[in-house]
Amino acid sequence: MATLILDNGAGSAKVGFSTDSEPKIIPNCVTKAKNVRTRIFIGDQIEDCKDLSSLYYLLPFQKGFLVNWEIEKQVWDHMFSKDVCQVEFNETTIMVTEPYFNFPSVGEAINEVIFEEYQFQALHRTQAPTLTCYKHQTDKETSGSLFGTLVVDSGYSFSHIVPFYKNKPIKEAIIRVNVGGKVLTNHLKEVISYRSLMVMDETYVINQMKEDVCYVSTKFNKDMGIARLKAPENTISRDYILPDYTHIKRGYVRSQEESAKAKGDEQMIRMNNERFGIPELLFRPSDVGIQEMGISESIMHCVSLVEEELVPHLLNNIVLTGGNALLPGFQDRVFQDVRSMACDDMDVGISTPDNPITYAWQAGCDFALDPSFPSVCVSRHEYEEYGHSACLNKFNVS
């Protein structure tokens, strides 16, 4: 039987069998809509909702950790049902990702739910960056060093910088930055609500706006100067047309030429320095009072914690994954910052997969075909006989 791969992110879960070419991306939440009082929307059922304004979210994750099993169970029930994956539990092995430094109680809860409630045949727990490293190292197209890899996984709740030596994470050098896509969306809501239009309840729409309009600047001060100018010299300003869910189902960016000709019938938000100022928080979280290092600083701090001989290999083999890696300019900014901070005699090499959101899931598919995979799984029989200790001995999670 094919293995079920579940990359269980706080923002979205990527799920599918190892024989599938692409995963199904399911929002990891339960949603209630203002205009539909009789129904809750689980995961991707939100696509059935005709009016996505003022949605109310019930989230299983808080600050990146799985704490609400009542909500998560509803999402998993939906994912494992015939509507999504149609899982035969007694015959299926499941691979589940979890964050680094996960609480032991959360890991034990995963074991209990998988084996006692769903009764899967076998389980393997791991982390998304570990899978990313495995795929990156085994990829035939990879020409980088096989000696060390540095994975930057910037997702919904936080960003991890994880150094690997011979495919194993160097745990004492793993850095977590408590800034991710959620912080960016929430800060964008606050800025827009203060400057133009109250949107604090419009998380869904503003998150789409962030993905459509924002970019990472490699010349922040220069872009800030351009943003102060008036049209047509201001080449950064864009109008974002908000959905009305009658004629416009999804918000979109309007070009400056179209804005000049527009009659002004649509409700819109003008995005100017917010376009690059919001993603800047990934690199300078202290700008909004978050006392953390940015991603680039964290990379350099991470490599300072490993053995000196390994540093050149890590800097020359950096892999960017997670939803924030899709922001235009993200890779260029990381390269520019790391290049300026690294020693002149060291090469800096950075790559981003074609789809940084699903890369860890694809890696899980590859790993499930590895001959060594069954040896790192815990069967339901082993769990029933030895309990959580069987999982502690098998899974390299901490």
N, C-alpha and C positions, 0 to 999 in steps of 0.2 A: 504493500500500500504506500501511496505517496505521503510524505510528511507535510503536516500543516504548519506553515510559517506565520507567526504572529509577531510583527514588530509593533509592540504595544506602546506607541508614543502618547504623550499627554495631550497633544493637539489632535493627532489623527492616528488611527491604527491601520497598519498596512497588513492585509491578511490574504492568504491564498495557499494553494497546494504547491509543492515543489515542482509539479509538472506544469503549472500555469506559466504563461509567458510574462504576465503582469499581475501585480496584486490589486485587490480592491482597496481603495483608500476610503476609510470610514471615519467621519468625525467622531472622536472618542468622547461623546457626551450625549445627554438627553436634553431635548429642546422643547420649550413651550412657546407657542406663538400667541400674540395678543389677540389676533382675530379668529383663532381656532381654539375655543375653550374646551371642546369635548375630546381632544386628542393630544397625546404627547408624541413627539417625533424622536425615534431612537436612531442614532448614527446618521446614515445617509438617507433616512426617510425624510429628512428636512427638504430634500429635493421635491417632495410632493406638496410642500407648503407654497401657496401662491403669493403670500405677502410676508416678506422676510424682515419687515421693520419691527423694532422693539422686541426682539427675541429674548427669552429668559433661559439661561443655560444652567443645567445641573451637571457639574463636572466631577468625575471620579478622582481626578488628580488635583492635589494642592501643592504648590511649590515643587512640582516635579515628582511627587511621590504618590503612589496609589493608596488612598486613604478611605474612599467611599465604595465599599464593595457592593452595596445595594444598587448603585448606579452602574458600576462596571459590569455587574452580572447581567443587567438588562442589555447592555451593549454587546457583551459576549454571546448572550442567548440569540440576539439578532444575527450576529456574524456567523454563528455555527448553524443557523437554521437553513432550511431549504431555499430561502429567499436569497442567501448570499453564498455560503460554501457547502451546505448540506453535508455535515460531518457525521461519519459513522464512528462514534467515540470508541467503541470496543476494539476497533481495528486500526486506529489512527495514532501515530506518534505526533506530538506537538512540540514545536520550538518556540519559546516565548522570550522576548527581550525585556530587560528591566534596567534601570539606571545604575551607574556605579554608586557605591556607598549606600545601597538600598538598606532599609532597616530589616534586620533578621525576621521580625514579626510579619513584615509584608511578604518576604520570600516564603515563609511558612504558610501564609494565607494562600499564596499562589499554588503551592503544592496541594493544599487541602482542596481548593476549588477544582483544580485540574483532575485530581485522582478521586476525590470522594463525591463531588457533586456531578462532574461530567463523566468521570470514569474513562478517561483516555487510556490507551494502551501503554504509552510511555511519554516521558517529558524530558526536555532539555532546556535549561534556563541559561541565558547568556546576555551579553550587552551588544547594542548596535555597533559601537566602534570596534569591538572585537571581531564581529562578522565583516565589517568594512575592511579591516586589516587583512583578514583571511583572503577575501576576494581580490583586493589590490595586489597582494603578493603573488597570488596564483594566476592572475590575469596574464595572458600571453602578450598582451599589448604593453604591459608595464615594462618600461626600460629602466626604471629607477633601481635604487639599491634594495637588495633583498635582506639587508642586514638590519635595518631599522626603519620604522614608519611612524609618522606623527599624524594622528587622526584628529581633525577638528570637527566636532559634531555640534552644530549650533541649531537648536530646535525651538520648541514652543516655550518651555519653562526655563531652560538654562543651556549653557554652552560648555561642552567638555573638551579639554585638550588632553589627549591620551597618547603617550609615547609607547611604542612597542619594540621589543628586542626579540628577534626570532619568533615573531607571531605571539608573543606573550606580553601583556601590559606590565609596565613598570609602575606598580601601584603607588609607590611613595612619591612619584612625580606627576600623578594625575592632578590636573587643575580643573576646578569647576567655577565658571563665571555665572552668577545668578541673574543673567540677563538673556532673554530669548525673544521670540516673536510676540509673546503675550505682553511683555513690557513695552515693546514698540507700539503695538496696537493701542494699548491703554493710554500711553503718553500722547499718541496722535489724537485720540478722542478728547483728551483734556485740552490740547492746544487748539483744536478746531472749535471746541465748545467755548473756549475763552475768547477766541478771535472772531468767530463768525456765526456759528450755528450750533445749538445744543444737540449733541449727538452721543451723550453718555450712555444711552440705551441702545445705540446702533452698532454694537460690536461686530456683527456679521458684515454690515455694509462697509464699515471703516476698515475692517481687516482686508476686504476685497480692494478697497482703495489703496491701502498700503502696498499690496502686491502689484497693483496696476501702475502706480505712479512713483513710488519711492525708489531711490538708487543710492549706492554708496559712493561718496565723493572721494576722489584721489587728490583734489585740490580744494580743500574746504574753504580757505580764506578767499580764493579767487571766485568760487561759486557764490559765496556770500556777497561779494561785491557785485556780481552780475544780478543777483536777486534783488538788490536795492534799486536797480535801474527801472525805468518805465519801458513799456513796449515801444518799438520793436527790439530795442537793445537788450531787454530782459529775455533771454532765450530759455530760461529755466521755468518760468511760470506756465502752469497748465490749468485748464478748467476741468474739473471732474463732475460729470453730470450724474446726479443721484437718481436711483430708480424710483419710479412712482407706483410700480407694480400694476399699472393699468396699460400704459403704452411702452414703458421702459422697464424690462424685467431685471436687467442687471446694469449697474453703473458702468460708465466708460469714460475714457480720457478724450477730450476734444482738442484738436490741434489749434495752434494760435491763429492760423488762417481761418478755420471754421468759427472760432470764437469772435473774430472781427466781423464776420458776416451774420452771426447769430442774432435772432430777434429777442432772445432773453426770456423765452417762455418756460424753459426747464429750470428746475431747482438745481443749483450747482454750487460747488465749493472751489474756490481758487486756491490751488496749491502752489506755493512759491518756495521759500527756503525750507519748508517742512519736508519737501521731497528728499533732501539729503540730510537735513538736521535730525530727523527721527532715526534713521539707521545709524547715525553717528554714535548713538548710545551704545551700540555693540563694541565700539572702540574706545569710547570715553564715557563710561557709566557715571562717573563722578559729576558730569554736567547736570544731572538731575538728582544729585545727592545719594546715589548708590555707591557705597564705599567698596568698590571692586576694581580690579585691573580690567582693562579692555582685552579683547581677544588677542591682539598683536603682542601686547605686553605679557599676557599670560603664556603665549607660545615661548617667548624668550625666557620667562621665569621657569617654565617647564623644563626646557633643555638645560637650564643651569642646575637642575636637580639630578641629572643623570651623569654617568661617567663621561669624562671629557672626550674619550675616543669615539663615543657614540654620537656626539653632537653634530658633526658634519653630515652623517648619514640621515639623521632625523630632519635637519633643515633642508636637505636636498630631496626629501621624500614626504612632503606634506600633502594630505588629502583632505579636502573640504566637503563635508556632507551636512545634511539637515536642511530644513526649509529656508533658513536665512541665506544659505549659499546660492539660492536662486536670485537674490537681489543683484541687479546689474552693478558691476564694479566691485563686487565683494572680493573676488579673487585678486584683482589688481591692487586693491587697497591692502590686503594682507601681505601680498608680495612686496609692495612698496615699503610698508612699515617694517617688516622683518628684514628686508634687505638693508634698510638704513640702520638697524640695531645690531645686525650680525657682523662678525669679523669680516674684513675685506677678502680674506683668503678662503672663505667658505662659500660654496655655491648654494643658492636658494632655489628649490624646485617645488612648485605648487601645482596640483591638478584638481579639477572638479569633475566628478562623473557627469554623464549626460543627464541623469535624473538623480540629484543628490538626496531626494526624499525617499525613493524606493531602492537606493543602492544597497542598504543593509539587508533589505528583504531579499533582493536578488542574490546577495552573498549567502543568505541562509539557505536558499535553494541549492546553491553550489555545495555548501557544506553538508547538506542532507544526503548528497550523493557520494560524499567522501567515505571510503571504506572504514575509517576510524569513527564515524558518527555513532553507530550503535553502542560503542564502548563508553560514550560520554552521556548516554541517556539512562534514566532511571525508569524501570518498568513498574507497572502498577503492583505486580507481585512483590517486587523489592520494597516498594513503599509500604505495602500492607504488612510486610514482615519486619522491616527495620525502621519505618517511620521517617521523620525528617533527617535523621542521621545519614540515611542513604543518599539524600540529596546534598547534604553538606560535603560528603566525601567525593561526589561526582562533579558538582558544578563549581566552576572557578569564578564565583561571584562574591563581591565584597564591596 
